Amino acid sequence: GGGETARMVGAGWKSSPIVAAFEADTPPELLGCARRLLEAGGLQVEFERHRVEDVVAKSKQDAKKAESAGSAVKEKGRDEKRAVGKSAEGSMAAGKEGTNGDEEVILATMTARWGTIVRLASDLGLVKRCKDGKKRQFKKDIIDLFEHAETPDKLFTEADQLLLIGYALDNVLPSEGEFEDIHGRETLLMWCERQGYVTSVYGVHNEAAVDDILSRFSLKKRMLNDDDLLALRAYFGDKVALYFAFLTYYTQSLSIVALGGLLTVLLAMAIPRMRAYLVVLFSVYVCVWGVAFIAGWKRRNTELMYAWRDHVLGDASDDERMRRSMKEGLRPEFIGELEPDPVTGETEFVFSARKKYFRYAVSTVVILMCLYIVTETMLTTLDYTDINQTWIDENAPLHWWSKPFVMHGVLLANIPLILYLVALNIFSMIYNKIAKMLNDWENHKYEHEYENAMILKLVVFQLLSLNMSYL
């Protein structure tokens, strides 16, 4: 049954494409080798020359639509990397803004046939709804049991298709006999990017789907509903849909705090002698709201995961099923040595624990040094605040330009704060680059380890730097 359905559906169908932009002077031998390796990985590849001017114009048009739809949100996870990567922001418009319109670029359009998509979905274990209403991991042998088995674009959404092509690209590796200077398990396209042959890799927007999503973001609709989130999930993937679900829930929850704050201000104006008590009461109110907000979001998150994947968060069997279905492979950037596993005996890539913890220690020291610099800057700002206030008290009345309250009470009084905020923003930009360099250098084995380490570095710095003055 499954083979018959795949045979009937597969004729002439192609998945949504991912495009790699090669430099016009890329050697034909490299293009031929890339075609052979990509096709060996099950992908269909078409190389076409285009004028940069035309590509930039199309990219700007797509980027404007993507930005309006909120697709500029980026995470490094696989869903988001393949789905949000459809934003043409990362395409030729970024690198070719000021080039001559007569210059050319070679666009490699990579798609997959129905049989390849089915095989990849079965290998990756995507969760799909069956005709009996239940959800289970997709298997090509029982494809007829799944809903929309006769309609490829409904069975596999835009996000699914790009995820599967991305999964296939992650397994297309440069061969050692034909390529030199290969770093770890980097993919073919990663090698081409590092060598300067590929300028960008991006997906192509489905204009009908983008228009549908744009129509859901309007002034008439205050919040996104579950149907809107499903449309976002189908096009951009789980992470982006969950992001907007959180924003919607957060915005709705903030209205409760805003109401409490407004009531507190009105009561403080009406009863000035109760102001201190009202501030304490509002502080307790916000603390209770924070606890309730976290508990409510956990419940909402659980609802969404069950609705989208039939997965109950916290359930041991469901969590184990999710781990098995993810089949997370090694990061292409991971560099390790082949060693036998002490339990299974199979050879696998391993990074020395001693080197790993040494790099963690170095990263910790560098982060502490960055925090020390921010702390010293904050203390210097506090010292300057006292000096500045003393000058204002003694000299502001003596000068005509500093006598107005706007000058000495607003502008001059806030100079230390302005300097601190400017310095903090500069430090944040520098630290973000340092954090990424450290995270890359730590050589994480899996993508989720890389993401968690990056989040930890950024959260620790931002939390402490922004709240240092309260400590």
Disulfide bonds with the S-S distance in Angstrom:
none
